[in-house]
Amino acid sequence: MGIGEYLYIYLTAYGEQLDRESESDFSNMEEAYVSERARKEYAQILANQLLALENGELQSNYPELVATLRAEIEDLNDGSHISPWPKGPVGTTRASLTPYLQRLENLYCSGIVKIELLQKNRGFRLEG
């Protein structure tokens, strides 16, 4: 798995939890955000999905998904929300994750967010 694939899975699975980071005790610390770079890269992945839908025959089968992807890309690009899918992913992605939502919630660790996204957040330094 490449870092882009990992970023996609992590941000998709934990979008709701990451959105709550802005409300946490750590929201004034660097660890409590998804970097602009990570958001842009995630938006590009969604744009690739949208392009595949628009260039194929699938667009007419999934008009709601096309509209949802466009809105999510716009929200990520203009900073409307700090994490992808702050209310959780949609469509088949949500259906795929549903059996694991409680386990994902239990495994989420706000203290490790920055390390999880380390490759996408330049400038992170461990000191000790």
C-alpha positions in Angstrom: 0.0 0.0 0.0 1.3 3.4 -0.9 1.2 6.5 1.3 -1.6 8.0 -0.9 -3.7 4.9 -0.4 -3.1 5.0 3.3 -4.0 8.6 3.5 -7.2 8.0 1.7 -8.2 5.1 3.9 -7.2 6.9 7.1 -9.0 10.1 6.3 -12.1 8.3 5.1 -12.3 6.0 8.1 -11.6 8.7 10.7 -13.1 11.8 9.1 -15.8 12.2 11.8 -13.2 11.8 14.6 -10.8 14.2 13.0 -13.5 16.8 12.7 -14.0 16.6 16.5 -10.3 17.4 17.0 -11.1 21.1 16.5 -13.3 20.8 19.6 -10.8 18.9 21.7 -8.5 20.0 24.5 -5.7 19.8 21.9 -7.3 22.1 19.3 -4.8 24.8 19.9 -1.9 22.4 19.2 -0.4 21.4 15.9 -1.4 17.8 16.4 -5.1 18.6 16.2 -5.5 19.2 12.4 -5.3 17.6 9.0 -2.8 19.6 7.1 -3.7 21.7 4.1 -1.4 19.5 2.0 -3.2 16.3 3.2 -6.6 18.0 2.5 -5.5 19.0 -1.0 -4.2 15.5 -1.8 -7.4 13.9 -0.5 -9.4 16.3 -2.6 -7.3 15.3 -5.6 -8.1 11.6 -4.9 -11.8 12.5 -4.8 -11.4 14.5 -8.0 -10.0 11.4 -9.7 -13.0 9.4 -8.6 -15.3 12.1 -9.9 -13.5 12.2 -13.2 -13.8 8.4 -13.5 -17.6 8.8 -12.9 -18.0 11.7 -15.3 -15.9 10.0 -18.1 -17.7 6.7 -17.8 -21.2 5.5 -18.2 -21.6 5.5 -14.4 -22.4 9.2 -14.0 -26.0 8.6 -15.0 -26.3 5.8 -12.5 -25.0 7.8 -9.6 -26.0 11.4 -9.9 -26.2 11.8 -6.1 -22.7 10.5 -5.7 -21.4 12.9 -8.4 -23.0 15.9 -6.6 -21.7 14.7 -3.2 -18.2 14.3 -4.5 -18.3 17.8 -6.1 -19.5 19.3 -2.8 -16.9 17.5 -0.7 -14.1 18.6 -3.0 -15.3 22.2 -2.9 -15.6 22.1 0.9 -12.0 20.7 1.3 -10.6 23.2 -1.2 -12.2 26.2 0.4 -11.6 25.1 4.0 -15.3 24.8 4.9 -14.3 21.8 7.1 -11.0 20.6 8.4 -11.4 16.9 7.7 -12.9 14.9 4.8 -16.4 13.6 5.4 -16.9 15.2 8.8 -20.3 13.5 9.0 -18.8 10.2 7.7 -18.4 8.9 4.2 -21.3 8.2 1.9 -22.6 5.5 -0.3 -20.9 2.2 -0.6 -17.9 3.5 1.4 -20.2 4.1 4.4 -21.8 0.7 3.8 -18.4 -1.0 3.7 -17.3 0.7 7.0 -20.6 0.3 8.9 -19.8 -3.1 10.4 -16.5 -1.7 11.8 -17.6 1.8 13.0 -17.5 0.9 16.7 -14.1 -0.8 16.4 -12.7 2.2 14.5 -14.1 4.5 17.1 -12.4 2.4 19.8 -9.1 2.4 18.0 -9.0 6.1 17.2 -6.3 7.9 19.2 -6.2 11.7 19.0 -2.7 11.7 20.3 -1.4 9.9 17.3 -3.1 11.9 14.5 0.0 13.8 13.5 2.1 10.7 13.4 -0.5 8.8 11.3 -0.3 11.6 8.8 3.5 12.2 9.2 4.4 11.7 5.5 1.8 14.3 4.5 2.6 16.9 7.1 6.0 18.4 6.4 7.8 20.1 9.2 6.7 17.6 11.9 9.6 17.0 14.4 9.9 14.6 17.3 12.0 16.0 20.1 12.8 14.4 23.3 
